[in-house]
């Protein structure tokens, strides 16, 4: 990032001494912003050339003074270029302070990002999830690669982040980073949170994201139909790992629990409630919101099947999310399901096929999913054609 730079000397005529001498002041200008300091050199005004910005008059005096001014100028130029090479963020004030030996520290982007992520890691299992930490870390690594590629820098001062930097990073994510639109938007959201953190802590004065809009494209994540669910449920697998993954996936289809909440289930989450039935009573790790779900027959049988199998006291011997999704793709092919199976698809299936399509009100579905508003639930729950047909037939009967 290029900047304009200049060093000029002048007499401070309003600070005349008793002997008639005036101080010579050094003025540093970077991008039109000025910083100045007293050079500790003093001369009579008659011995100063405004045009040449140097001392004139008696050769011995002028030669000595001008040599000192040239040394100061050369030192300032050296400091300016060194600062540009080191962190690419240079101000007139910073050059002046460096020359005078006054330290000035600028918080940098990746350094702040690293400190923030270390704090998030400490909160994993308390108020943050491992997934959240991983998303922040992936964003930081993308920024690290972007800085090296675009600016040949290992880090950058927060004060140097301008709107063009943000636009360039977005383009990098979608081209070099090969990220889809929504993935890019998510990374930009995490980046923006770090900038907001810097703004709130007084590290920067202006928010470079002020005129930048993050746009998420609506994506229909889909759901499994009743026929799809039955195909997967009834399929016999010769490989035990596929059978296990199928069972846990179906468990989620009939409970609506996300992967991390299924993984965390233990005995204390299964309770007899006011109606005499067994319920799953838990809190969503992502939002810490209560999620209470009546334990239907299918998930109840799955819990009985794997009772005592898990070695860590959990109800189900669940694999890593990555392995679950990898094996679900195999299951989708074997079951001839025309959808790409992911574990999160089970949650959408619970909302749409298992509950809403069977007449469960969306308010009830929202409560079981652990949502705080209906709008979030509407992303998961669709009004299917069969639901419309059943509702209209019921209306036709009444009419």
C-alpha positions in Angstrom: 0.0 0.0 0.0 1.9 3.1 -1.3 1.8 6.4 0.6 3.2 9.9 0.1 6.1 10.9 2.3 8.1 14.0 2.8 10.5 15.6 5.3 10.9 19.4 5.6 12.7 21.7 8.0 11.5 25.2 9.0 12.0 27.9 11.6 9.5 28.2 14.4 9.3 32.0 14.3 6.7 32.4 17.1 9.2 30.7 19.6 12.0 33.3 19.4 14.6 33.0 22.2 16.1 35.8 24.3 19.3 35.8 22.1 17.1 36.2 19.0 17.6 32.6 17.8 14.7 30.4 16.7 14.3 26.6 16.8 14.5 24.5 13.7 11.6 22.1 13.5 11.4 18.9 11.5 8.0 18.3 9.8 7.2 14.7 8.6 4.3 14.3 6.2 2.7 10.9 5.4 -0.4 10.8 3.2 -1.1 14.5 4.0 -0.9 13.9 7.8 1.8 15.9 9.7 3.9 15.2 12.7 6.7 17.5 13.8 9.4 17.8 16.5 12.1 20.2 17.6 15.5 19.3 16.2 17.2 21.1 19.2 19.1 23.3 16.6 18.6 27.1 16.9 19.8 29.9 14.6 19.1 33.5 13.8 16.3 34.0 11.2 18.7 35.8 8.9 20.7 32.6 8.6 17.8 30.5 7.4 16.8 30.0 3.7 13.1 29.2 3.4 13.5 28.3 -0.2 16.4 25.8 0.3 15.1 24.7 3.8 18.7 25.0 5.1 21.1 27.1 7.1 23.1 29.8 5.3 25.6 32.4 6.4 29.0 31.7 8.0 30.4 28.6 6.3 31.6 26.8 9.5 28.2 27.3 11.3 26.1 26.5 8.3 28.1 23.4 7.3 27.8 21.9 10.8 24.1 22.7 11.1 23.2 21.4 7.6 25.2 18.2 8.2 23.1 17.6 11.4 19.9 18.3 9.5 20.9 15.9 6.7 21.6 13.2 9.3 18.2 13.7 10.8 16.6 13.6 7.4 18.5 10.4 6.4 17.5 8.7 9.7 13.9 9.6 9.2 13.9 8.2 5.7 15.5 5.0 6.9 12.9 4.6 9.7 10.1 5.2 7.2 11.3 2.6 4.7 12.0 0.1 7.5 8.5 0.6 8.9 7.0 0.0 5.5 9.0 -3.2 5.1 8.2 -4.5 8.5 4.4 -4.0 9.0 3.3 -1.9 6.0 1.5 0.6 8.2 3.2 3.9 8.4 2.0 7.2 9.9 3.9 10.5 10.4 3.4 10.1 14.1 4.8 6.6 14.1 8.0 7.7 12.2 8.4 10.6 14.6 8.0 8.4 17.7 10.4 5.9 16.3 13.0 8.6 15.6 12.6 10.0 19.2 12.7 6.6 20.7 9.1 6.6 21.8 7.6 3.1 21.3 4.2 2.9 19.6 2.5 -0.4 19.3 -0.2 -1.2 16.8 -2.4 -4.2 17.3 -2.3 -6.5 14.3 -5.1 -8.5 12.7 -3.8 -12.0 13.0 -2.4 -11.4 16.5 -5.8 -10.2 17.7 -7.5 -13.1 15.9 -5.1 -15.6 17.6 -5.8 -14.1 21.0 -9.5 -14.3 20.4 -9.4 -17.9 19.2 -7.4 -18.9 22.3 -10.2 -17.4 24.4 -12.8 -19.3 22.4 -10.9 -22.5 22.9 -10.9 -22.0 26.7 -14.7 -21.7 26.5 -15.3 -24.9 24.5 -17.6 -27.1 26.5 -18.7 -24.2 28.6 -20.4 -21.6 26.3 -18.7 -22.4 23.0 -18.6 -25.5 20.8 -15.6 -27.1 19.1 -17.2 -26.4 15.8 -17.3 -22.6 16.5 -13.6 -22.7 17.4 -12.8 -24.5 14.2 -14.7 -22.0 12.1 -12.8 -19.1 13.6 -9.5 -20.9 13.1 -10.3 -21.7 9.5 -11.1 -18.0 8.9 -7.8 -16.9 10.5 -5.9 -19.4 8.3 -7.6 -18.0 5.2 -6.6 -14.5 6.2 -3.0 -15.6 6.8 -2.8 -17.1 3.3 -4.5 -14.1 1.8 -2.0 -11.7 3.4 1.0 -13.6 2.1 -0.4 -14.0 -1.4 -1.8 -10.4 -1.9 0.6 -8.3 0.2 3.5 -10.6 1.0 2.9 -9.9 4.7 2.8 -12.2 7.7 0.4 -9.8 9.5 -1.2 -6.4 9.1 -2.1 -3.5 11.4 -5.8 -3.3 12.2 -5.6 0.4 11.4 -4.6 -0.4 7.9 -7.6 -2.5 7.1 -9.7 -0.5 4.6 -12.9 -1.5 2.7 -10.7 -2.5 -0.3 -9.0 -5.1 1.9 -12.3 -6.6 2.7 -13.5 -6.8 -0.9 -10.1 -8.3 -1.9 -10.4 -11.0 0.8 -14.0 -11.9 -0.4 -12.7 -12.3 -3.9 -9.8 -14.4 -2.6 -12.2 -16.7 -0.8 -14.4 -17.3 -3.9 -11.5 -17.7 -6.3 -8.2 -19.0 -4.8 -10.1 -20.3 -1.7 -12.7 -22.0 -4.0 -15.5 -21.3 -1.4 -19.2 -21.2 -2.3 -21.2 -18.1 -1.8 -22.6 -19.0 1.6 -19.3 -20.4 2.8 -17.6 -17.1 1.8 -20.4 -15.2 3.6 -19.8 -17.2 6.8 -16.0 -16.6 6.7 -16.7 -12.9 6.2 -19.1 -12.9 9.3 -16.3 -14.4 11.5 -13.8 -11.8 10.1 -16.3 -9.0 10.8 -16.6 -10.1 14.4 -12.9 -9.7 15.0 -13.1 -6.2 13.5 -16.0 -5.4 15.7 -14.0 -6.6 18.7 -11.2 -4.3 17.7 -13.6 -1.4 17.3 -15.3 -2.0 20.7 -11.9 -2.1 22.4 -10.7 1.2 20.8 -8.1 -0.4 18.6 -9.6 1.2 15.5 -11.7 4.3 15.1 -13.6 3.5 11.9 -15.3 0.2 11.0 -14.1 -0.8 7.5 -17.2 -3.1 7.3 -19.6 -0.1 7.6 -20.7 -0.2 4.0 -20.1 -3.9 3.4 -23.2 -6.1 3.3 -22.9 -9.8 3.9 -25.4 -11.7 1.7 -26.4 -15.3 2.4 -28.2 -17.1 -0.4 -31.2 -19.1 0.7 -30.5 -22.8 0.2 -33.1 -25.6 0.4 -31.2 -28.2 2.4 -33.9 -30.7 1.7 -35.3 -33.5 3.8 -36.1 -37.2 3.5 -39.6 -38.4 2.5 -41.4 -41.1 4.5 -40.4 -43.5 1.7 -36.7 -42.6 2.0 -36.8 -43.0 5.8 -38.4 -46.4 5.5 -35.9 -47.6 2.9 -33.0 -46.7 5.2 -34.7 -48.0 8.3 -35.5 -51.4 6.8 -32.2 -51.9 5.0 -30.0 -54.8 6.3 -26.3 -54.1 6.3 -23.6 -56.7 6.3 -21.1 -54.1 7.6 -21.5 -53.3 11.3 -20.2 -49.7 11.1 -22.9 -48.9 8.4 -25.6 -50.4 10.6 -24.4 -48.3 13.6 -24.3 -45.1 11.5 -27.8 -45.9 10.1 -29.2 -46.4 13.5 -27.9 -43.2 15.0 -29.0 -41.3 11.9 -32.5 -42.7 12.2 -32.4 -41.8 15.9 -31.9 -38.2 14.9 -34.6 -38.4 12.3 -37.1 -39.3 15.1 -35.8 -36.9 17.7 -34.5 -33.9 15.7 -31.3 -33.7 17.7 -28.2 -32.3 16.1 -25.0 -34.4 16.0 -23.4 -32.8 19.0 -26.5 -33.2 21.1 -26.8 -36.9 20.2 -23.2 -37.4 21.1 -23.7 -35.7 24.5 -26.8 -37.8 25.5 -26.4 -39.8 28.8 -28.7 -41.4 31.3 -29.7 -38.2 33.0 -31.2 -36.9 29.8 -33.9 -39.7 29.7 -36.7 -39.0 32.2 -40.2 -39.9 33.0 -42.3 -36.8 32.6 -45.7 -35.5 33.8 -47.6 -37.8 31.3 -45.8 -41.0 32.4 -43.8 -41.3 29.2 -40.1 -41.2 28.7 -38.7 -37.9 27.3 -35.4 -36.7 26.1 -34.7 -33.6 28.2 -31.5 -31.8 27.2 -30.1 -28.4 26.3 -28.8 -27.7 22.8 -25.0 -27.2 23.0 -25.1 -24.6 20.3 -27.7 -22.2 21.9 -28.0 -23.5 25.5 -31.8 -23.6 24.9 -33.9 -26.4 26.5 -35.0 -29.1 24.1 -37.6 -31.6 25.4 -38.7 -34.4 23.0 -41.1 -37.3 23.6 -39.2 -40.6 23.1 -41.0 -42.3 20.3 -40.8 -46.1 19.8 -38.1 -46.1 17.0 -35.5 -44.1 19.0 -36.5 -46.0 22.1 -35.6 -49.3 20.4 -32.3 -47.9 19.2 -31.3 -46.8 22.7 -32.1 -50.3 24.0 -30.1 -51.9 21.2 -27.0 -49.9 22.2 -27.4 -49.9 25.9 -24.1 -50.3 27.7 -22.1 -50.4 24.4 -20.5 -47.0 24.8 -17.4 -46.9 27.0 -17.7 -43.3 28.0 -21.1 -43.4 29.7 -23.0 -42.0 26.8 -26.1 -43.5 25.4 -24.9 -44.1 21.9 -21.4 -45.0 20.5 -21.3 -42.2 18.0 -18.4 -41.7 15.6 -16.9 -38.4 14.6 -19.1 -36.1 12.5 -16.8 -36.4 9.6 -16.9 -40.2 9.6 -20.6 -40.2 10.1 -21.1 -38.1 7.0 -18.7 -40.2 5.0 -20.5 -43.4 5.9 -23.9 -41.8 5.3 -22.9 -41.2 1.7 -22.3 -45.0 1.4 -25.7 -45.7 3.0 -27.4 -43.3 0.6 -26.0 -45.2 -2.4 -26.8 -48.6 -1.0 -30.4 -47.6 -0.1 -30.8 -45.9 -3.5 -31.9 -42.6 -1.9 -31.7 -39.7 -4.4 -30.4 -37.3 -1.7 -26.9 -36.7 -0.4 -27.2 -37.9 3.1 -25.6 -35.8 5.9 -26.2 -36.0 9.6 -27.9 -32.6 9.6 -30.4 -33.8 7.1 -31.9 -35.9 9.9 -32.9 -32.7 11.8 -34.7 -31.3 8.7 -36.4 -34.7 8.2 -37.7 -34.6 11.8 -39.1 -31.1 11.3 -40.8 -31.8 8.0 -41.6 -35.5 7.5 -41.8 -36.9 11.0 -43.7 -34.0 12.7 -45.1 -31.2 10.5 -46.4 -33.5 7.7 -48.1 -35.6 10.4 -50.0 -32.6 11.7 -47.8 -31.5 14.6 -48.1 -27.6 14.9 -45.0 -25.7 13.9 -44.9 -24.1 17.4 -44.5 -27.5 18.9 -41.9 -28.5 16.3 -40.0 -25.2 17.1 -40.0 -26.0 20.8 -38.7 -29.5 20.3 -35.9 -28.3 18.0 -34.8 -25.9 20.7 -35.4 -22.8 18.5 -36.1 -19.4 20.1 -38.3 -18.2 17.2 -40.6 -19.7 14.5 -38.6 -18.1 11.7 -35.7 -20.4 12.4 -38.0 -23.4 12.4 -39.4 -22.4 9.0 -35.9 -23.0 7.5 -36.2 -26.6 8.7 -39.9 -27.3 8.3 -41.6 -27.3 4.9 -45.2 -27.6 4.0 -45.2 -30.8 1.9 -47.8 -31.5 -0.8 -49.2 -34.4 1.2 -49.7 -32.1 4.2 -51.6 -29.6 2.0 -53.6 -32.5 0.5 -54.6 -33.9 4.0 -55.5 -30.4 5.3 -57.6 -29.6 2.2 -59.4 -33.0 2.4 -60.2 -32.3 6.0 -61.6 -28.9 5.0 -63.6 -30.5 2.1 -65.2 -32.9 4.6 -66.2 -30.1 6.9 -67.6 -28.1 3.9 
